[in-house]
Amino acid sequence: MTAPLIRLTFAMVAALTLAACTVFPEKPAHKIFQLPVPAIKESADESFDTALRISAPMAVAPIDSTRILVKPDSHEIRAYQGARWGNRAPVIVGNHLVEAFRQDGRLVTVVSDTSPARSDLTIVGDLTRFQAEYQNGSPVVHMQLNLQLIDERTRETLSNKRFNVRSQASDESVESVVEAFGQASSELARNVIDWTMQEL
């Protein structure tokens, strides 16, 4: 092989290598977020010998996903780039409620829908808002949860309630938005606990 042909071959290999790097760039790693732990204080009121099961709420796309959603206006929904939840939003909300009830302590047994344990009551529902929405130029987390409290012995629905909570983020960073999700989730949990205890 002549010297000019060898140089041409190396040039072609280098060009193909560069093209491959351009066409197939490495994807940046995602930041994976969890909700902050529930800010629920242990109740000093009497406890109930009642077993409660909390099912992960139903949801549809795009809420039923790991994406951290944001609405820049009333007609468009996006997801924060390079960031996601550690699990699907309905699972996150369900687990957060389980932990909040356990921290409250007034119900002897609180289990999730994956537990084989017996329960007296079950909370089911659907998650219709789990996103940040821009209001006056700032992100405000909006959570909406429709719940039913069911008596497992009779399968009777004891109560229905819609919960709406909002929490403003301190700035536009995804970290601040996640903190606002945590604040909204704790407020939601307190409201759900109060509602449930009133129905006992």
N, C-alpha and C positions, 0 to 999 in steps of 0.2 A: 504494500500500500504506500503510495507516494505521500510526501510530507504535506502538500496542500490538501490531499484527501483526508489525512489524519486530522488536520486542523479543522476541516469542515465537519467531520464526524463529531469531534469534541464540542464544537459550537452548537451543533444540532442537539446533542444530549443536554448541554447546559440550558438551551432555550426551552426544551421540553420540561426539564426540572423546574425552571422558573414558572412556566405556565401552569404546571401542576400545583405549585404553591399558591398561585393566584386564584385558580379555579376552585380549589378545595382548602380554604383557610380553616384553621382550627376554631371551633366554636368556643366562646368564652364560657367559663364555668358559671353555673347559676349559684346565687346565694339562696340558701334554704332557710326559711323562717318558720318559727313556731309562735303560737299565741303566747303572750306573757301569762303566767299562772293566774288563776282567778284571785281577785282581791276580795275574798269573802272571810269575814270573821266568824269564829265559832259562836253559835247562839247559846245564850244562857237559859233559854226556855226549855220546857220539858221535851223529852224525846218521845218518838212514837215507834211502837213495835210494828213497823210497816216496811215492806220491801218494795222498793221502787225500781222499775226498769226504765232507762232512757234510751230510746232508739235514735240512731242518727237520722236527722230529718231528710226528707226527700228533697231533691232539687233537680233542675234541668240545666243544660248548657246555656251560657258559659259558667254559671255558678258552680255546677258540679264538676269541678276541676281543681288542679293545684295552682292555677294562675291567680296572682294578686290583681284584682280588677280595679279599674279606675274609669270614671266617666268624666271626660273633659267638658262635655256639654250634655244636654238632655237627650240627644239623639244618637250618641256614639259611645261605645264601650270599648276600652282597650285593656291591655295587661302591662304591668310594669316589666320592662325588659331586664333580663339577667337576674330575675328574682322569682321565687315561687314558694308556696307553702310546703311543709313537709308531708302533708296528706291532703286529700280532697276536702274542700270546704265543709260539706255536711258532716264528715267524720270529725273534723276539728271542732265544730260547734257542739256535736254530741258529746265528745270526750270532755270538753270544757265544762259542760253542764254537769256531767257525772262528778268531776272533781270538785265543782262548786258545792253541790249538794253534800258531798262527803266532808268538805271543810265546814259547812254549816252545822252538821252533826245531829240535826233533830230527827232524821230518819235512820233507823238502825242499819238498814241494808240498802245500798244504792248500787245497781249494776248496769252495765251496758247491754246492748242488744246481742252481743256475742257471747254472753254468759249463759250457761245452762241452768243457773239458779232459778228457783221459783220466785215469782213476784206477785204482790197484791195489786199494784197499780202500774200502769205503763204510760209514759209520755211519748206521743208520736206527733208528727207534723211535717211541715214543709218550709224550707228556707227560700225566701223570695228576693232578699237583698243581702249581699255580702260584698260591699264594694266601697271605694272612696269616690265621692262626688264633689266636683269643684263648685263652691259657693263663694261668691265675692272674691274670686281669685285664689281661694285656699281649699285644700282637700279636707273634706269632712266624711268620716266613715259612717255609712248607713247600713244598719242591719235590721232585717224584718223577718220575723219568725211566727208562723201560725201553728198553734199547738192544740192538741186534744189530750185530756186526762181520762184514761180508760180504766174502769174496774175490771181486773182480769177474771174475777169470779163470774160476773154477769155479762161481761163484754159491753156493758153500758158506758156511754160517754158521759162523764160526770160534768165536764166543763170544756168550753172552747174559748180561746183567747188569742188575739193578735198582738204581738209585741213589736214596737218600733223604737230603736235607740239610735242616737247619733253622737259622734265624738269628733271634735276638730283636732287635726294634726297640728303640731307646733310649727312645722315647715313642710316643704314639698318633697323631702327625701323619703325614700321607701322605708327607711328605718323609723322615721317619725310616724309614717302612716301605719306601720305595724304596731307601734305603741298605741296609736289611737284605736286600732282594732282591738287591742287588749283591754283598753278602758271601756269600749262599747260592749265587749263580751262580758266583762264583769258586771256592768250595769244590767245587761240583759239577764244574766244569771240571777242577780238579786231579785229582779222582777219576777222571774219564773219561779224561784223558791217561794217568794211571798204568796204568789197565786196558788201554788200547790198546797202550801200549808193551810191556806184559808179554806181549801176544799176538803180537808181531812175531817 
